[in-house]
Amino acid sequence: MTDDALFALALVEEATKKSGLIWVRGDGPARALWHVWHEGAAHIVGDGPGEQPLPSGLADGAAAEVTVRSKDKGGRVVAWTAAVTELAPGSEEWRAAADELKGKRLNAPDAETMTERWARECRVLRLTPREPVTDLPQGSLAAVPLPTPATTRQPVPAALPRLLLKRRKRR
């Protein structure tokens, strides 16, 4: 490996380790995912009840585009192409990754039995850097937000401020 390739790989590893979230794109829109860096790859868990939804197209043997953001400023630091490997539940690799992920999982309702639930109902994926660094685009890459049942606030009705002021005066 050349010095540039080694530097690029070190940049990918260090930036991914320090970032709390990575943006992962399969064959659909990218999603922000929490992860852990373990043994030269990013590991993620999801697609189960109570866990993060994984982007579509993340299957064993597929490729994914990973974008790492800066933890303090939130801007892109590096983008890399990953080879996706789905770890078999119960395998030695899976257990090592699950132990690391368990340490980073916040607010789990079943902290003691979480790894058993992951083995039954979730997927643990390993994202191994294939191409150390891809050129960052010059544009903003802003995308339309994903559909959600959540709604935004509506304008305040014109009469509401008067009603609230009347209540204060009565007291």
N, C-alpha and C positions, 0 to 999 in steps of 0.2 A: 504494500500500500504506500502511496506517496504521502509526503508530509501534509499536503493540502487535504487529502482524504482523511488522514488521521485527525487533523485539526477539526475538520467538519464533523466527524463522528464524535469527537470530544465535545464540540459545541452542542450537538443534538442531545447527548447524554446529560450534560450539565444543565442545559436550559430545561429539559424535560423533568429532571429531578427536582429542580427548584420551583417549577410551576405547579400551582394547585389544580389547574384544569388544563386539558388539552382539547383542541377541536379536532374531531375525527370525522372524515367524510368517506363513506362507502360509495354506493351508487346513487345516493340521494343527497339531501341537504346535510351539512355538517352539524354535529351536536357537540356541546361542551360536556366533557366527561371527567370525573375524578379518576385518578389512576395511581399506580405506584410503579417506580422504576426498579426492576429487580433482574439481576443477571443479564444485563445488556439489552433489555427490552422494556417497553411500557406494558403493564398488565391492567386490564379493566374487567369489571364484573357487571353484569346487567341482564336485562330481558326477563326478569323474574318479578314476582310480586314484591313491592316495596323497594325495588332497586331501580337504577337508572335505565331508561330505554336506550338501547344501542342503535346506531344508524343502520338503515337497511343496506344490505350488500356485504356485511361483515361476516364472511363465512371462511371456513378452513381453506387455505390456499389462495384466497383473494388478496387484492391489494387495497390499501387505504391511504388516504392523504391525511397527514397529521400536521396541525399548525400549533405551535407552542407560543403562548403569550407571556409577556413579562409579568411577574407577580406584583411589582410595585406600580408600573405605569399602565399595564393592560395592553400594550401594543405587541404586534408580532415580533418575535425574536428570530424564529427559524421555522421552516416548513420542511417536512421530509416524507418520503414514501415508505410505507411499512408493508411487510409481508404479514398477513394475518394467520395465526395458528390457534385453533380452538383446543384448549387443553382438556384431556379426558378426565372426568371426575374421578378422584381417588388415586390418580397416578402420582408418582413422586414429584414431578414438575408442578402438577396442579396443587398438591398440598403445600409446597414451598411458596407458590404464588398466592394461594388463599391465606396463608399465615401472614404474609406481608400486607395483603389487602385488608385483612381483618384489623390490623393495627391502625390503618388509616380510615376505616369506616366509622363515620360519626353518627350518633343517634340511632343506632340499630335497635329495634324493639326486642330482638332475641340475641343479644350479644354472645351468650354462652353456646347457642346451637346454630349460630349464623352459618358456619362453614358446612354443616350438614344440609341446611336449607339450600345453600348455593349448589351443592352437589346434586340435589334433587330437582331444583326448579330454575336455576340460572345458568348462564354461560360465562366462563372465564376465558378471556382472549389474551393472547400474547401478540403484541405489535412490535416486530423486530425491524429496525431500520434497514432498508434495502438500499436506497440511494441516500447518502448522508445529508445532502442539502439540495433543495431545489431553489431556483431563483424566485425571489419574492415578487409578486406582482406590484405594479406601480399604483394601481387604482385602490379604492377603498374596500372592495369586495362586499359592500353592504348588501344584505339580502332581505327579502320580505320575511317577516317573522312567521314561524310555523303556526298553523291553525291551533286555537286553544278555546276551551269553553269559557275562559275568563273574559270579563268585559272591562272596558275602561270607564272611568267616571263620566257621567253626563253633566252638562252645564247645570249650575245651581238654578232652581226655579226663581223667577223674579220676586215672588212674594216671600220667600224664605227669610231673607234678612230682616224684613219688617216683623215677621212672626217671632223670630228670636229676640229682637229688641224689645218687643212688648212683654215677653216673659221676664226679662231682666228688670224692667221698670216696675213690674208688679211686686217684686220681692223686696 
